[in-house]
Amino acid sequence: MHKTLQQSLKTGWVVIGLLGVLTVIEFAVAMSTKDTLLLALLLVAALVKAWLIIQYFMHFGQLWPHIRSVWYGVLIDDGDED
């Protein structure tokens, strides 16, 4: 699962490009839409951008297996310790 530096840099640039495209789309929607649909479209775009940032720049995907292990340890009582 370890990526090479070249693969990681490529992924980073692709994500930066996607964030830029989404920003342009957000701007176009904000300038052209004047009804309640505007809020919904901008909210969806913001959520997609937030997910991209969390997943690829904050590396949350790498932390998830460890977080899951901690919660299993907290929630499941082994019965040995009293």
N, C-alpha and C positions, 0 to 999 in steps of 0.2 A: 504494500500500500504506500510505501515511501516513493515520493515523486522526485525526479531529478530537478536540479535548479532550473534548467531550461523549461521543463513542463510547468513548474510552479510560476515562473515569470510569465509564461504564455497564458496560463489561467488568470493570473492577476490582470494582465492587459485586456483580456477578453471581458472580464468583469467590469473593469474601468470603462471600457467601450459601451457595455450594456447600460451602465449607470448614466453615461452621457446621453445615450439614445433615449432612455426613459425620461431624463430631464428635459430633453427637447420635446418629447411627446407631452409631458406635463405642461410645459409652457404653451404649446399649441392648443391643448385642450382648454387651458385657463383663458386664453385669448379668444377662443372661438365659441365656447359653450357658456351660456348665461342662465342656465336653469339648475334645478336640483340634481341633475345628472352630473354636473360638474364636481360636486363633493364626492360622489361615489367613485368617479373615475380617478380623481386625484388621490383618494384614499387607497384604492387598489394599487396605483403606481407607487405610492409611498410605502405600502406594505411589501411590495416586490423589491423595492430598493433596500429597505431595511433588512429583508431576508438575505439578499445578496451580500450586504456588508457584514452581517453577523456570521454568515456561513463561510465566506471566503477571506475576510480581512480580520475578523476577530477569532477565527478558527474554532468556532463552537462545535462544528462537526467532529473535531478531534477530541473534544472534551466529553461528548455525549456518553461514550461507553463507561467512562470513569464516574460520571454523575449517576448513571443508571446503577452501577455497582454500589455506590454509597447509599442510594435510596433503598435498594434491596436489603442492604445490611441494617438500615434503620427500621424498615417495615417488617422484616421477617425475623422473628425471635427464634433463636436456636434452642432455647429451653435449658441450656447448660448453666447459664449464669443466673443466679437468684440473689 
